Amino acid sequence: MPDLIAKPALGHAPLTLAGTTLTEEPQARITAIAPFPGQTDAVARALGMAFPAPGQVVESGGRSLVWAGRDIAFLIGDAPTVALAASVTDQSDAWVTLALRGPQAVAALARLVSLDLRRVQAGQCFRTGLNHMPLVLIVEDADRFRLMTFRSMAQTAWHEVQDALEKVAARAALTA
């Protein structure tokens, strides 16, 4: 069997414009968990953490359980170590995670997503689009976001966010 070498989707150096930084996050293990009908509470007990309500992220013990759609969540961190009454699928190699952090993060994202992010709170997440790409947007803080999209779209996602940051930085330079 060949030896496979894990590589980042992009390998770009961090990009900072207008005090806001775009980075590619190291890829953590991502496990999709879809509880069987009526088994959500049993899955939550087995995982030792609540199953997230729509639009929410639950964190415990260095792991995150991110709402990813109706009756499905992504476990980010170690894979489940116990049997679950759920459909469980390793999604690690299918996603890329970008981080956007800084005072212009909301202004840059306002050009790319159809959400008003000015009043979001840590622990919220959204299934939305990054222009034309599917996106799971995780709010870490008012100016800190994780953007998860398909790995096959990583380069395009980076380019879109970089372009938005460049435009926000140019606008800020005009008013300075």
Secondary structure, DSSP 8 states (H G I E B T S, - for coil): --------SS----EEETTEEEEE-----EEEEEE-TT-HHHHHHHHTS----TTBEEEETTEEEEEEETTEEEEESS---S--SEEEEE-GGGEEEEEEESTTHHHHHHTT-SS--TT--TTBEEEEEETTEEEEEEEEETTEEEEEEEGGGHHHHHHHHHHHHHHHHHHHHHH-
